């Protein structure tokens, strides 16, 4: 297992569209540089793409970022999906929080992970029982 930086939708959007999200992009770039310096894996959970992909013109910046060899997409597996469902059930959250739960469950696939997020409240609630998952708020 390895150390990982997990990007949620807000972090991915900030990196892909820095001119539209200057402050968030600066913070996201800083954590990305730190991850590269530490040789951490950088991953985007596949379900996050459903939040950020909005058509060819908008997607080109997302695809450019995802084509970087240092950024990988983590597939949604049965184990990750079930773990996310268990998190939602434990907190009595609806499926409207599913993508956040997929992000946290993806982070749990690594020895240690930091989630870069623009939505720290929901991510923090879901990740609270897991001390090996850190939260970096953009």
PyMOL commands that set and color helices and strands:
alter all, ss='L'
color gray80, all
select helices_A, chain A and resi 9-16+22-37+48-52+56-66+78-91+95-107+120-127
alter helices_A, ss='H'
color red, helices_A
select strands_A, chain A and resi 3-7+41-45+71-74+112-117+133-137
alter strands_A, ss='S'
color yellow, strands_A
deselect
rebuild
show_as cartoon
